[in-house]
Amino acid sequence: MYEKLLNDSEYFNDLKERKRTTNEGLWQKYFEKNPWVFGYGLGYIFLSSLDDKKLEQIVQGHSVSTHGKRVDALMKTKGIVSNLCFVEIKTHATELLDSKPYRSGCWAPSKELAGAISQVQGTVASAVENLSSKISLDDKFGNPTGEEIYNYQPKSYLVIGSMAEFSTENGVNKDKLRSFELLRKNISNPEIITFDELYERARFIVLHNQS
């Protein structure tokens, strides 16, 4: 299904209409049903959703359940000790670079990419400022789950766009690719991953498990 969402625009738009949601909302629903894609695909440390919680959470305020800024996916690292991890989801069709070069051979990030980076960084900063260093979670009835998550310098990811943007009929536009790679390699938080890169990671995992 991931491949069809990524490469079949007619299928994507039809499903979006049937689900009565937006482009971002459709991806949100997909990842909600398939959290393992994030768990294995985003980083080398296994990530999972919070126990008894939806991926989308509110993170401003003094808990993850009060009014504030929603993050598309609030995850946790898996290990003896868990730490918070934030994921912002845009769409595979989001432009990564401006339509025109800033200077010859130099392409600036698109307004959508620059805004998304700022959004993620602001969300993480608010979480660090407003949430305690250790968070104890409750279930939907207000009962403590026993789950504890730490909030020390949390990792964040931004899933946006596609590397296909840099492809032409005669090959890759090297200036565009260089501009994008230099940008994201010099940004540690959020780590920027395109939808097609995330797909290839998930595809590798599936094929590897079948072998």
N, C-alpha and C positions, 0 to 999 in steps of 0.2 A: 504493500500500500504506500509506503514511504516513496518508492520510486515513481509511482503514478502521481502522487501529489507534487513531486518535484518536477516531473518532465511532461505531464499531460495536463495542459491548462484547461482543456474542456472538462476533464474529469474533476479537476480541482474546483472550478467554478460551479459545476453542477452539484458537487457535494457541499460546497459552501452555501448554496441556495437551499438545499434540503435541510441542512443543519441550522439555517437561519442565523448565520454568524458572519464575522468578518474574516479577512485573510489571516490576520494574526490569531483570531479566535479559533479558526479551523486547525491551525498548527498546535495551538494550546490544547485543544481537545485530543488531537492525535498523541501528543506527548503525555497527556494525562492518562491515556489508556496504555501507553507503552513507555513507562518511566525507565525501563532498562536501557533504552537508547541513550538517555543522559547518563545513566549509571556507569555504563562501560565506555560510551563514546566521547565524553567530554575531557576526561583526563585519565591519568594512570592510577590515581586513587579512586577506588570504587565509591560512587555516590548513590544515595537512595533518597526517596522522599521521606518526610517526617512521618513517624508512626501515626496512623489514623488521621492524616491531614491531606488535603488536596495540594497539588503542586503550587497553585497560586495562593499566595499568602500576603497578609498586610504586615509590614515590617517597621513602620514608624510607631512611636508610642512605647510603652514599657513592656509590651508582650507582642507576640506574633498574632494576636487575636483582637487587637484594638484598632480603632479607626486610624487610617494613615495611607501611605503609599503602597500600592500593590506591586509585588514583584511577580513576574510570570512563573517562576519556579524557585521555590525555596527548598534547597536540598541540604543534605548533611553528608559529611565524609563517613565512611564505614571503617571502624576499627575499635580498639578497646576504648578509645576516646573519640567522640564525634565533634566536628566543628561545622559551623554554618557555611553554606555555599549558595551564592545567588546566581540565577540564570535569567537573562532577559531574552525574550523570543520576538523577533520581527518576522519578516517573510522572506522566502527564497527570491522574490521578485524585487526586493528593496535594492535600489542602486547603491553601490559602494563608493563610487567616485562621481564627481561633477561631470556634467555632459560636455564641458569644454575644459581644455587644459588651463591651469593657472599661469604657467609659463611653458615655454617650449620644452617638451619632455617631462613636465612635472604636472601631476594631477592631484588636486586637493580632494579630501574626503567629501562625500555628498553631505548635504544638510541632514539627511536622515541618519547616516552613520555617525556624524559628529554629535548629533543630538542624542542618539542612543548611548554612545559612550558616556556623555555627560549625565544622562539619566541613571545609568548603572552606578557610576561613581558616586552620584548624589545619594542614591538609595543605600549603598553600602556605608557611606559616611554617616547617614542618619541612623542606621542600625547600630553602628559602633557607638554613636553618641547617646542614643536613647534606650537601647536594650542593655540589659545587664550582661556581665561577662559570662555568666552561666544561666541558661534558660531551662526551666523545668516545665514540661508541657502537660496540659490537661486534655482529656478527651472531650467530645461534643457535649457531654453531660456535666462537665466541670470537674470530673474526677482525675486526680493525678495519674499519669501513665507510667511514671517511674523513669521516663526518658529524659536524659539531660544532654544538652548540646552547648558547646562553648562558642564564644563569639570573639575570638582573638584573630584580628587581621583576616577576616573571611575572604575566601577566594570568590571570584565572580567570572561569569562567562557571558558573552553576547553572541547569539546565533542569528546570523543575518546574511542575506544576499547569496550569490552564487559565483563561483570562479568562472562560470561560463560568460560572465560579463566581459572578460578579457580576451575571449576567443573571437577570431574573425575567420572568414573563409580561407584565408591563406596562412593561418597560424595565430600565435598569441601576440597581443600588443604588449611588447616588453616594457614600454614606458609606463603603461597603466599597471601592469603586474608589479613592477618595481616600486612604484609609488604606494600601492596598497601594502605590499609586504614590508616596506620600510616603516610604514605607519604602525602596523599591528605588531611588528617585532619590537618596537620601542614602547609599547603599551603593555604593562604586565597585568594590570587590572582595569577593565575586564580583558580576559583572553578572548580574542575574536575568532570565531569559527563560522565558516559558511555552511549552508544547508547541505551542499553536495559533499563537503568534507565530512560532515557528521554522518551522512548516509554511507559513505565509503567505509567509515570506521565500523558502523553497525553491520554493514554487509560482510565485512571481514570476520566479525565475531560470529555471525550466523553460519557462514561457510566453514569457519574453523571448527565450530562445535559439531558440525555435521560430518566432519572427516574422521 
